Amino acid sequence: MQNLLTFIANHPFLVSAFVVLVLLLVFTESKRAGQSVSAQIVTNLVNRDNGLIVDIRNSDDFREGHIPGSVNLPLANLVDHLEKIKSHQDKPLILVCNTGMSTSGAGKQLKEQGFTQVYRLAGGIQSWRGDNLPVVRG
């Protein structure tokens, strides 16, 4: 730890450049995967812009509780079942997983397939439940 602090003190420009590059990488990658949005923005996208919520969790987790009106396309089969959501290619598509960590890869896949408005629910279904928003079973 002492060596790291000494290195930082002796090379502030190098360390600053490294931090800036890491932040740019994170920013660029997050944009490729779709913008991360709150539950409030998700409801606005669905209600105002006819957005579709795509739950990428496995079928068992989806049946235990999901956002009303969402479609289940497990991440493992996502690209194979795009015909189910093809009609929403130019409309908002909101990706949901358990914690918000798995949607990045799915967002990249969908953008590569021509989906233009891809969003990711920040915090996933856990955040949705934490905000006391409705969840249905089945």
Secondary structure, DSSP 8 states (H G I E B T S, - for coil): -HHHHHHHHH-HHHHHHHHHHHHHHHHHHHHHH-EEE-HHHHHHHHHHH--EEEE-S-HHHHHH-B-TT-EE--GGGTGGGGGGTGGGTTS-EEEE-SSSSSHHHHHHHHHHTT---EEEETTHHHHHHHTT---B--
